[in-house]
Amino acid sequence: TIRGGTFASTTTSSSNIHAVIVSSSRYWFNYRHAMNALGIYRVLKNNGVPDSQIILMIADEYATNSRNPFKNGMYANGVSAEKSWYSNETEIDYRGSDVTVQNFMKAVLGTAPKSLDNTNSDSNLLIYLTGHGGDQFFKFQDEEELTAQDIANLAEELHKRGKFSQSLWIADTCQAFT
């Protein structure tokens, strides 16, 4: 349960939550996808989940885009009076051309330099994907696709390896893998 921007829970500690957050879209008109990812990141950080347990992947540099009226900032309501959801404190682990299907898979499986290598059978796992998708696929930068079968295989492999106790997978797309 989320109340006032914080999780209301008595059973899950932030030290046991691990997340991979992906905004896979490029170009200014996809600003909303990065904001969705930053919103999830913000909720986790506000609830005490350290950056060492969050992998944040954002495919474009919206904060420094020439169309951004708020240089080096990103705001949910376009109002610079609120705190920017992007700042020097935002730890983006994979950006630009590093946001790929392969790096996502490696990060989730624990084989990338910044990855979920420290999860175990007591860990609670959040995988959040926002971008463009369609029937049985999720797009990475309009160049690659992650299929529904890839996700099923990945979840099964994580389960076999004992990498989580509970997991929540969210696909925030037009068709969300259908």
N, C-alpha and C positions, 0 to 999 in steps of 0.2 A: 504494500500500500504506500502511496506517496501522499504526504500531507505537507503543504507549504514548501514544496521543493525538496523535502527530505523523505527518506524511507521511514515508515513506522513499522518496526519489526523488533521482536524480542528474541528471535531465534537465529538470525543471520548477522554475523559481525562483518564489518567492512574488511577485516583482515582475511576473510575467506571468500571474497568476491573477486573474480577475474573477468576481464572483458576485452573483446576485440570489437572496435567500432570502425566501420568503413563508410566513407563517402566516396563513391567510385566515379563520380561525374566531373567532367571538366567544363569550362566555359561559363561566362558570367550568368547566363540564364539558368544555371543550375546551382546558384548561390544557396537556394533553399535546402539542397541536400547536405551541404557542409553545415548549415545551421542546425539541421536535424541531428547530425552527428555531434556537433558541439553541445547541443542541448543534453544529449545522453551523457556525454563526457562531464558536463557541468553538474548534473545530478549525482553522478558517481563521486566526483571530487568533493561536492558539498556534503556527502555522506561519509567522508573519510577514507575512500578507496584511494590508495597511493598510485602515482603514475607508474610505479614499478609493476603494478597489476593491471594496467590499462594499456592496450595497444591501440593507438589512434592513427588511422590512415585517411588522409584527405588528398584528393587527386588534383586540386588546383589551389593557387595562391590568391584566394579571394580578397584577403585583407589588403594586399598590395596591388590589386587590379586597378588599372587607370579609371575604370568606371565607378569605383567605390568612392562615394563622397566622404566617407569616414576613414581616412588613411590609417592603415595598421589596426583597424578595428572591424568588428562584425557585430551587428545588433539585430536582435529578433524583431524589433518593431521599427527599425530605421531611425531610432531616436538616440542621439549620442549622449543624452542625459543619463541613460542607464549604463551599467557596467558592460563593457564589451565582452562578448562570449569568446573572443579571441584576444589574447594578450601575450606578453613575454612569458607568462606562467603556463601557457598552453603547450603541452609537450606532444608535438606531432612526431610520431615515430617513422611513418612512411608518408612521403609526399610526392606529388607530381608523378613522374614516370615510374617511381618505385611502388605505386599502388597497382599491383597486378594480381592476377589469380594465383600465380605461383608464390608470390610473397605472402598473400593472405593464407594460403594453405600451409606454408612453412611456419608462419607466425602462430597459427592455431595448433599445429602439431608439435610445436616446441623445437623446431630445427633451424629457425632463423636467429640472427643476433639478438633482436628484441622479439620475444615470443612468450608463449604460455608454457615455458619449460618448467615452471615451479608449481604447476597445479597437481592435485592428487585426488583420491577418491572422496575427500572431504570438501573439495572446492565447489563453489557455486559459480557457474559460467554463464556469461551473457555474450551472445554474438549478435551484433546489430549491423545490418546492411541497409544503406540507403542509396538510391540512385535509380537507374532505369532498368526495367525488367520486362519480361513478357511470359508467354506460355512456357513454363519449365526452365527459365533462364534468368540470370541477373548479369547485367552488363558492367564491365570494367572499362571505363574511358572510351566507349564505343569501339573498342578494338578486340576485346576478349569477352568470353561468356563463362560464367560459373553456372553449371546446370543444377537442376533439382537433384539429379542422381549424384552429382559431386558432393552436394551438401549431405545427402543421406549417407554416402560412403564416409564422409568426414566425421559425421556424428557417430556412426558405428565404430570407426577406428578409435575415436576418443574414448568411447565407452569401453571397448576392449582393453585399452591401455590404462583404464582406471583413472582418467584425467578429470573427472568431475563427479559430484554427488547429484547435483541438479543442474540442468541447463535450460536456458531460455534463448531461443533463436527468433529474431525479429527481422523480417524482410519488409522494408518500407519502400515499396515501389508501386508503379501503376498497377501491375497485375500480381505483384508479390509471389512470383514463381507459380502462380495460379494454383 
